[in-house]
Amino acid sequence: MVILGWRKKYSDILKEFKYDEKKDKESAILLNTILEKSNTNEKVINLIKGKTVLVIGSGPSLSTAIKKLKKYKKTVKIAADSAIKPLVENGIIPDIIVTDLDGDENTLKKIGKTKSIFVVHAHGDNIEKLELAKKFKNCIGTSQSTPFNKIQNFGGFTDGDRGVFLANHYEAKKIILFGMDFGEQIGKFSKTKKSERKIKLMKLKKGEFLLEWLSTITKSELFTTSKPISGFEKISYKKLDIIIT
């Protein structure tokens, strides 16, 4: 089931970014043929439902956040793929990776052999990369358009905010953001080229807008250790032990 109100949000994204819905659907159809039937969805439910979940992006504050994240080894972690390389290099293996396959390919393949679950997103610009999903032991597929068969739609736009929408869909009790700094500064881990800066900032702004919208309808408790975001309680690292239970 698609989150109520998503169709209008998706329509706005298509117009604002001049995306082609037909290509999004073609990509989703291809990913559906690549994915095998599995019980991965049940694994995600068991990981998230009723739990405290940490959602990790690759914003400027990730460098500081990594030191803190090491402390919470048993807490469920969902990471955007651009955050994977620095996390893995610091011994942190996320439970769930949300990706449209534009992150570090070698790291993705390496983690693909572990028990980590990949949530692979199909859209019009990554059709040629979808074969990479075959490398992942545990994998489910998503799309921004109409869900069908093995393709789901939890809502969200960028890898980071899709991770939050994912946690919301599977009824996390608490969702805490790390390294998700929606602003004018782009984190070094995102590897954004100078020529892509403008569009990257537009995407971050849209991601923030969608999370603000989600905060008005979710039943999950929302927190952020990153920059303040409307609808999320801003907390210090000192308060984490109290929040994470």
Secondary structure, DSSP 8 states (H G I E B T S, - for coil): ---TTHHHHHHHHHHHHT--HHHHHHHHHHHHHHS---SHHHHHHHHHTTSEEEEE--STTHHHHHHHHTT-TTSEEEEEGGGHHHHHHTT---SEEEE-S-S-HHHHHHHHTSS-EEEEEE-TT-GGGGGGGGG-SEEEEEESS--BTTEE----SSHHHHHHHHHHHTT-SEEEEES---SS---GGG---GGGHHHHHHHHHHHHHHHHHHHTT--SEEEESSS--TTSEE--GGGHHHH--
